[in-house]
Amino acid sequence: MDYRQNTIRTRLLYNSQVFHKKKNSRISTLKNSRILALFSVPRYIDRRTVTALKSTYEKYYTLLQNDLILQYVKTNSIALQIDDIGLNRFITKMQRLESDLEKHNNSYVDAKLTELKTYFDHIMDDIDPDIKLDDEQRRAVIIDDNHCLLVAGAGAGKTTTMAAKVKYLVEKQGIRPQDIIVISYTNKAVNELKERINTRLKILAKIAFFRQVRFRNNLAALLTNACLKQVFRDLCILRFGNLLDYSF
């Protein structure tokens, strides 16, 4: 065996160790259960959950993209105690993760729109019975991702959507009002939100102008600073069509 063959074999042996059951092989022991469980619960799957899953499994999936490593693992599946069918299923699910995620979330939102149609038809009745959320507003209320950017002109209903979101979180998601904070960048918007959420909807969530929260504690300062940076990034995207190379 020449040097090159020996080097390849050594690398294969080294990389294949991550799949061995005695080396805590997540593929063979979990048998895709975490990926399957991700889509089995009727809920909106947020980006943070997907990122956490990828941080666990991406390294194995990346190794399996190497044809030599994949062939070695399949050839030695018995010795490595790996289910060949489960291995193929794992690769397929990782390949389709993003598309399956989009399909799952779209189906979830569509189902909630149908299930809660009457609820959304009257969600703003305590404020004004004539206010009806359109389809995009209803989707924005249901979507439960870590970041949700609403882009609309003046008077298009952004404040109404925020008020509806707070009511939905409390009444349908079981979030406590004291665990919700609504931050705005103008005093006019703050007063309008307080009138709608605190007074008319009778939901005592914290609503404040961002400078009023910023210096009360380090967490609030960090939160406000992050919000300001995200808004600046969003403006860059909207104005220039791509994310400029700003370092924050």
PADRENRO-196882 format. One record per residue (C-alpha): x, y, z; residue in three letters. Coordinates in Angstrom, 1 decimal, padded with zeros to 4 digits, always signed. Layout:
% residues N
REC       u       v       w  rest
REC       X       Y       Z   ALA
...
This chain:
% residues 248
REC       u       v       w  rest
REC  +000.0  +000.0  +000.0   MET
REC  +001.5  +003.3  -001.0   ASP
REC  +001.6  +006.5  +001.0   TYR
REC  -001.4  +008.1  -000.7   ARG
REC  -003.7  +005.0  -000.1   GLN
REC  -002.6  +004.8  +003.5   ASN
REC  -003.4  +008.5  +004.0   THR
REC  -006.9  +008.1  +002.6   ILE
REC  -007.5  +005.0  +004.7   ARG
REC  -006.3  +006.8  +007.8   THR
REC  -008.6  +009.7  +007.1   ARG
REC  -011.6  +007.4  +006.5   LEU
REC  -010.9  +005.6  +009.7   LEU
REC  -010.6  +008.8  +011.7   TYR
REC  -013.8  +010.4  +010.2   ASN
REC  -015.8  +007.3  +010.5   SER
REC  -015.3  +007.2  +014.3   GLN
REC  -017.9  +009.9  +014.8   VAL
REC  -020.6  +007.4  +013.5   PHE
REC  -019.6  +004.5  +015.8   HIS
REC  -022.2  +003.8  +018.5   LYS
REC  -019.5  +003.5  +021.2   LYS
REC  -018.4  +007.0  +020.2   LYS
REC  -021.9  +008.4  +020.9   ASN
REC  -023.2  +008.2  +017.3   SER
REC  -026.2  +010.4  +017.2   ARG
REC  -027.4  +009.0  +013.9   ILE
REC  -027.5  +005.3  +014.9   SER
REC  -028.8  +005.9  +018.4   THR
REC  -031.5  +008.6  +017.7   LEU
REC  -032.4  +007.1  +014.3   LYS
REC  -033.7  +010.5  +013.0   ASN
REC  -036.1  +010.8  +015.9   SER
REC  -035.2  +014.4  +016.6   ARG
REC  -035.7  +015.4  +013.0   ILE
REC  -039.0  +013.5  +012.8   LEU
REC  -040.2  +015.0  +016.1   ALA
REC  -039.5  +018.5  +014.7   LEU
REC  -042.3  +018.2  +012.2   PHE
REC  -044.6  +016.0  +014.2   SER
REC  -045.9  +018.7  +016.5   VAL
REC  -048.4  +021.2  +015.1   PRO
REC  -046.5  +024.4  +015.7   ARG
REC  -044.6  +027.0  +013.9   TYR
REC  -040.9  +026.0  +013.7   ILE
REC  -038.8  +029.0  +014.4   ASP
REC  -035.3  +029.6  +013.0   ARG
REC  -033.6  +029.2  +016.4   ARG
REC  -034.9  +025.6  +016.6   THR
REC  -033.6  +024.8  +013.2   VAL
REC  -030.2  +026.3  +013.9   THR
REC  -029.9  +024.3  +017.1   ALA
REC  -030.7  +021.1  +015.2   LEU
REC  -028.2  +021.9  +012.5   LYS
REC  -025.5  +022.6  +015.0   SER
REC  -025.9  +019.0  +016.2   THR
REC  -026.3  +017.2  +012.9   TYR
REC  -024.6  +019.3  +010.3   GLU
REC  -021.2  +018.0  +011.0   LYS
REC  -022.3  +014.4  +010.4   TYR
REC  -024.2  +015.4  +007.2   TYR
REC  -021.2  +017.3  +005.9   THR
REC  -018.9  +014.2  +006.4   LEU
REC  -021.4  +012.1  +004.6   LEU
REC  -021.2  +014.4  +001.5   GLN
REC  -017.7  +012.9  +001.0   ASN
REC  -018.3  +009.8  -001.3   ASP
REC  -015.4  +007.9  +000.1   LEU
REC  -016.5  +008.4  +003.7   ILE
REC  -020.1  +007.5  +002.8   LEU
REC  -019.0  +004.3  +001.0   GLN
REC  -016.8  +003.4  +003.9   TYR
REC  -019.6  +003.8  +006.4   VAL
REC  -022.0  +001.8  +004.3   LYS
REC  -019.5  -001.0  +003.7   THR
REC  -018.8  -001.2  +007.4   ASN
REC  -022.3  -000.5  +008.7   SER
REC  -022.4  -003.8  +010.7   ILE
REC  -019.1  -003.2  +012.4   ALA
REC  -020.0  +000.4  +013.0   LEU
REC  -023.5  -000.6  +014.2   GLN
REC  -025.3  +001.8  +011.8   ILE
REC  -028.6  +001.1  +010.2   ASP
REC  -028.1  +001.6  +006.5   ASP
REC  -031.8  +002.4  +005.9   ILE
REC  -031.7  +004.9  +008.7   GLY
REC  -028.5  +006.4  +007.4   LEU
REC  -030.1  +007.0  +003.9   ASN
REC  -033.2  +008.5  +005.6   ARG
REC  -031.0  +010.8  +007.6   PHE
REC  -029.2  +012.1  +004.5   ILE
REC  -032.5  +012.6  +002.6   THR
REC  -034.0  +014.5  +005.5   LYS
REC  -031.0  +016.8  +005.9   MET
REC  -031.1  +017.5  +002.2   GLN
REC  -034.8  +018.5  +002.3   ARG
REC  -034.7  +020.2  +005.7   LEU
REC  -035.2  +023.8  +004.5   GLU
REC  -037.9  +022.9  +001.9   SER
REC  -039.7  +020.7  +004.4   ASP
REC  -039.5  +023.5  +007.0   LEU
REC  -041.0  +026.0  +004.6   GLU
REC  -043.8  +023.6  +003.6   LYS
REC  -044.5  +022.7  +007.3   HIS
REC  -044.7  +026.3  +008.4   ASN
REC  -046.9  +027.4  +005.4   ASN
REC  -049.2  +024.5  +006.1   SER
REC  -049.4  +025.4  +009.8   TYR
REC  -050.2  +029.1  +009.0   VAL
REC  -052.9  +028.1  +006.4   ASP
REC  -054.4  +025.7  +008.9   ALA
REC  -054.5  +028.3  +011.7   LYS
REC  -056.1  +030.8  +009.3   LEU
REC  -058.9  +028.4  +008.6   THR
REC  -059.3  +027.2  +012.2   GLU
REC  -059.3  +030.8  +013.7   LEU
REC  -061.1  +032.6  +010.9   LYS
REC  -064.0  +033.7  +013.2   THR
REC  -061.5  +034.7  +015.9   TYR
REC  -059.5  +036.9  +013.5   PHE
REC  -062.7  +038.3  +012.0   ASP
REC  -063.4  +039.8  +015.4   HIS
REC  -060.0  +040.2  +017.0   ILE
REC  -060.2  +044.0  +016.9   MET
REC  -063.8  +044.4  +018.0   ASP
REC  -062.8  +045.8  +021.3   ASP
REC  -060.9  +048.6  +019.5   ILE
REC  -063.2  +049.1  +016.5   ASP
REC  -065.6  +046.5  +015.0   PRO
REC  -065.0  +048.0  +011.6   ASP
REC  -061.3  +047.1  +011.7   ILE
REC  -060.7  +043.8  +009.9   LYS
REC  -057.3  +042.2  +009.4   LEU
REC  -056.4  +041.3  +005.9   ASP
REC  -054.7  +038.0  +004.9   ASP
REC  -051.1  +039.4  +005.2   GLU
REC  -051.8  +040.9  +008.6   GLN
REC  -053.3  +037.6  +009.9   ARG
REC  -050.3  +035.7  +008.7   ARG
REC  -048.0  +038.1  +010.4   ALA
REC  -049.9  +037.6  +013.7   VAL
REC  -049.6  +033.8  +013.4   ILE
REC  -046.0  +033.5  +012.3   ILE
REC  -044.0  +032.8  +015.4   ASP
REC  -040.4  +033.2  +014.2   ASP
REC  -037.6  +034.8  +016.1   ASN
REC  -037.6  +037.7  +013.7   HIS
REC  -040.6  +039.0  +011.7   CYS
REC  -040.2  +042.2  +009.7   LEU
REC  -043.3  +044.1  +008.6   LEU
REC  -042.8  +046.4  +005.7   VAL
REC  -045.7  +048.8  +004.9   ALA
REC  -046.4  +052.4  +004.3   GLY
REC  -047.9  +054.9  +006.7   ALA
REC  -051.4  +054.1  +007.7   GLY
REC  -051.2  +050.6  +006.3   ALA
REC  -052.0  +048.9  +009.6   GLY
REC  -048.7  +048.1  +011.3   LYS
REC  -049.9  +049.3  +014.7   THR
REC  -053.1  +047.4  +014.3   THR
REC  -051.1  +044.2  +013.5   THR
REC  -048.9  +044.7  +016.5   MET
REC  -051.9  +045.1  +018.8   ALA
REC  -053.5  +041.9  +017.2   ALA
REC  -050.2  +040.1  +017.7   LYS
REC  -050.1  +040.9  +021.4   VAL
REC  -053.7  +039.7  +021.8   LYS
REC  -053.1  +036.5  +019.9   TYR
REC  -050.0  +035.7  +022.0   LEU
REC  -051.9  +036.1  +025.2   VAL
REC  -055.2  +034.5  +024.2   GLU
REC  -054.0  +031.7  +021.9   LYS
REC  -050.4  +031.1  +022.8   GLN
REC  -050.7  +031.4  +026.5   GLY
REC  -048.0  +034.1  +026.9   ILE
REC  -048.3  +036.2  +030.1   ARG
REC  -048.8  +039.9  +029.5   PRO
REC  -045.9  +040.7  +031.9   GLN
REC  -043.6  +038.7  +029.6   ASP
REC  -044.3  +040.9  +026.6   ILE
REC  -042.5  +044.1  +025.9   ILE
REC  -043.5  +046.4  +023.0   VAL
REC  -040.9  +049.0  +022.0   ILE
REC  -041.6  +051.8  +019.6   SER
REC  -039.4  +054.6  +018.2   TYR
REC  -041.9  +057.5  +018.5   THR
REC  -044.0  +058.7  +021.4   ASN
REC  -047.0  +059.0  +019.2   LYS
REC  -046.9  +055.3  +018.3   ALA
REC  -046.3  +054.4  +022.0   VAL
REC  -049.4  +056.3  +023.1   ASN
REC  -051.5  +054.7  +020.3   GLU
REC  -050.3  +051.3  +021.3   LEU
REC  -051.0  +051.9  +024.9   LYS
REC  -054.5  +053.1  +024.0   GLU
REC  -055.2  +050.0  +021.9   ARG
REC  -053.4  +047.3  +023.9   ILE
REC  -053.5  +048.5  +027.6   ASN
REC  -056.8  +050.4  +027.6   THR
REC  -059.1  +048.8  +025.0   ARG
REC  -057.8  +045.3  +024.9   LEU
REC  -057.1  +045.4  +028.6   LYS
REC  -053.8  +043.6  +028.2   ILE
REC  -051.2  +045.1  +030.6   LEU
REC  -048.1  +044.4  +028.5   ALA
REC  -045.2  +046.8  +028.9   LYS
REC  -045.2  +049.4  +026.1   ILE
REC  -042.5  +052.1  +026.0   ALA
REC  -040.5  +054.5  +023.9   PHE
REC  -037.1  +052.9  +023.3   PHE
REC  -035.2  +055.5  +025.2   ARG
REC  -037.3  +055.0  +028.3   GLN
REC  -036.3  +051.3  +028.5   VAL
REC  -032.7  +051.6  +027.3   ARG
REC  -030.9  +052.7  +030.4   PHE
REC  -032.9  +050.9  +033.1   ARG
REC  -030.7  +047.8  +033.0   ASN
REC  -028.0  +046.2  +030.9   ASN
REC  -030.4  +043.7  +029.3   LEU
REC  -032.7  +046.5  +028.1   ALA
REC  -029.8  +048.4  +026.8   ALA
REC  -028.5  +045.4  +024.9   LEU
REC  -032.0  +044.7  +023.5   LEU
REC  -032.5  +048.2  +022.3   THR
REC  -029.1  +048.4  +020.8   ASN
REC  -029.7  +045.1  +018.9   ALA
REC  -033.1  +046.5  +017.7   CYS
REC  -031.5  +049.6  +016.4   LEU
REC  -028.8  +047.7  +014.5   LYS
REC  -031.4  +045.3  +013.0   GLN
REC  -033.5  +048.3  +011.9   VAL
REC  -030.5  +049.9  +010.2   PHE
REC  -029.7  +046.6  +008.5   ARG
REC  -033.3  +046.3  +007.3   ASP
REC  -033.2  +049.8  +005.9   LEU
REC  -029.9  +048.9  +004.1   CYS
REC  -031.6  +045.9  +002.5   ILE
REC  -034.7  +047.9  +001.5   LEU
REC  -032.7  +050.8  +000.0   ARG
REC  -029.9  +049.0  -001.7   PHE
REC  -031.3  +045.6  -002.4   GLY
REC  -028.6  +043.7  -000.5   ASN
REC  -027.0  +043.6  +002.9   LEU
REC  -024.0  +045.9  +002.9   LEU
REC  -020.8  +044.8  +004.6   ASP
REC  -021.4  +046.5  +007.9   TYR
REC  -019.8  +045.1  +011.0   SER
REC  -021.7  +045.3  +014.3   PHE
